[in-house]
Amino acid sequence: MTDSPVNTLPARRSPPRLHVALGREVGRLAAASGAMDPALAEAWAEIVGPTLAPLCKPVRLKKRGKAQTLVVSVPTGAAAMRVQFSQKEILTRAATYLKLPNLKTLAIEQAGQRAEAKGTRREGATPRWKSATIAAPDAGPPVAERPAQSVGEALDRLRRSMGR
């Protein structure tokens, strides 16, 4: 056996650096579609403050003529009311941060919130947003053996079914 070198193929070139070209293109498309600037999303807590940051998240900027609207998403109606109460402060701070003097209105979208994080629900557990009565398997309404003969009898059956 001889120790001669084995002929192999040359090393492969590294994959193309897509992040450079793709980053520019995604940025252009985001600006054209009105998608939210990632820098704003990262600095949102600093812009709106620690009390409002958990209540709302920036979604996009809408342009209508020269006026611009900041769209935010809130999880509940109570959060929407709190954000609406503070909308002047939010708009002032966001316009200053984004350097958009035409940012004049705030649109609030109620997006809802998941009851629990994905994958954290126990098997057979009732979701937090449903009552145990609604979430229980439905056996259907009880069937009467015969129709009630009078209004009084129907009311008595109703009271018994309600447990009164």
MOPE-V45344 format. One record per residue. SS is DSSP state (H for helix, E for strand, C for the rest). OMEGA is omega in degrees with one decimal (NA if undefined). D_FIRST is the distance of its C-alpha to the first C-alpha in Angstrom with 2 decimals. Layout:
BEGIN
ss = (SS	SS)
omega = (OMEGA	OMEGA)
d_first = (D_FIRST	D_FIRST)
END
This chain:
BEGIN
ss = (C	C	C	C	C	C	C	C	C	C	C	C	C	C	C	C	C	H	H	H	H	H	H	H	H	H	H	H	H	H	H	H	H	C	E	C	C	H	H	H	H	H	C	H	H	H	H	H	C	H	H	H	H	C	C	E	E	E	E	E	E	E	E	E	C	C	E	E	E	E	E	E	E	E	C	C	H	H	H	H	H	H	H	H	H	C	H	H	H	H	H	H	H	H	H	H	H	H	C	C	C	C	E	E	E	E	E	E	E	E	C	C	C	C	C	C	C	C	C	C	C	C	C	C	C	C	C	C	C	C	C	H	H	H	H	C	C	C	C	C	C	C	C	C	C	C	C	C	C	C	H	H	H	H	H	H	H	H	H	H	H	H	C	C)
omega = (-179.1	-179.7	178.7	-179.2	179.3	177.5	178.7	177.4	177.3	-179.9	179.3	174.1	177.0	-179.9	-179.5	-179.3	-176.3	-173.2	-179.2	-178.6	-178.1	178.4	178.0	-177.6	178.5	176.9	178.7	179.7	179.0	179.0	-179.7	-177.2	-178.4	178.7	-175.3	175.8	-179.3	178.6	178.2	179.5	179.7	-177.1	-174.3	-179.0	178.8	-177.5	-174.7	179.7	-173.9	-179.4	-177.8	-176.2	178.9	-176.7	-176.4	178.4	177.7	-178.7	-178.4	173.4	176.4	177.2	175.2	-174.3	178.4	-178.5	178.4	-179.1	173.8	179.3	177.2	179.9	178.2	-177.4	-174.2	176.4	178.4	177.6	178.6	178.8	179.6	179.4	178.8	178.1	-177.6	-172.6	-179.8	178.3	179.7	-178.7	-180.0	-178.4	-179.2	179.0	178.0	-178.7	-177.5	-177.0	178.8	-178.7	-179.1	176.9	-170.3	-175.3	178.7	176.0	-176.7	176.8	176.7	-174.7	-176.7	-177.7	179.3	-179.8	175.8	-178.5	-178.1	176.3	-178.5	-177.7	178.0	178.6	178.0	-179.5	178.1	176.0	-175.6	-175.7	176.6	175.7	-178.9	-179.6	-179.2	-175.7	-179.7	178.2	-175.6	177.8	-177.9	-179.3	177.4	-178.4	179.3	-180.0	176.3	177.2	178.7	-178.2	-179.4	178.0	179.2	179.2	178.7	178.3	177.2	178.0	179.1	179.2	179.1	-178.8	178.1	177.4	178.9	NA)
d_first = (0.00	3.75	6.74	8.98	12.07	12.98	16.34	18.97	22.70	24.99	26.87	29.94	33.36	35.56	38.25	41.55	44.12	46.68	48.84	50.35	51.54	52.18	54.23	56.54	56.97	57.68	60.16	61.91	62.16	63.41	66.08	67.15	67.41	69.21	66.50	66.86	65.36	62.66	64.08	67.42	65.89	64.16	67.37	69.69	70.53	71.43	73.56	75.61	75.60	74.50	77.23	76.61	72.82	72.21	74.94	73.68	70.57	70.57	69.61	70.33	72.72	75.05	76.73	80.05	81.44	81.55	81.74	78.68	78.30	75.91	74.95	74.16	73.22	74.94	74.32	77.97	81.49	82.42	79.60	80.79	84.28	83.03	80.92	83.86	86.09	83.69	82.88	84.69	82.70	79.38	80.15	81.22	78.10	75.71	77.45	77.18	73.48	72.60	75.04	76.72	80.49	81.06	79.61	82.87	82.33	80.30	79.41	78.63	76.57	76.58	73.09	73.41	71.06	68.85	70.27	67.08	63.62	61.23	59.63	62.06	64.55	64.63	64.46	68.00	69.50	72.33	71.59	73.76	75.57	76.83	79.46	78.75	81.48	79.95	76.39	77.47	76.82	79.81	81.67	84.21	87.89	89.91	91.79	95.51	96.94	99.77	100.93	103.25	106.93	108.12	107.01	107.67	105.38	102.60	103.01	102.91	99.63	98.21	99.25	97.70	94.41	94.32	95.06	98.52)
END
